[in-house]
Amino acid sequence: MCIGVYRYMVKINKNSAQPYYLQIKEWLQDQIATGKLSADAPLPDERSLAKRLGTSRVTVRRAIMELTRAGYFDRVRGRGTFLRTD
């Protein structure tokens, strides 16, 4: 079962000078900081997030990959992307 991040969707500011992936990255960090993302449920898949956000899958993937490299998420092939618990 996926987490309820859709209730707290970010609105991508298409007029902003800030790239879309950074807007998504900041939104995900806010979701983590406020406890809206739980470690026991997978993040929705890239395709679903991209559709809901009105961006490309590549844009969502870049935001998630940057947060994964920074230690926020663990990606498990075949299972999904999870909030790191350590």
Secondary structure, 3 states (H helix, E strand, C coil): CCCCHHHHCCCCCCCCCCCHHHHHHHHHHHHHHCCCCCCCCCCCCHHHHHHHHCCCHHHHHHHHHHHHHCCCEEEECCCEEEECCC
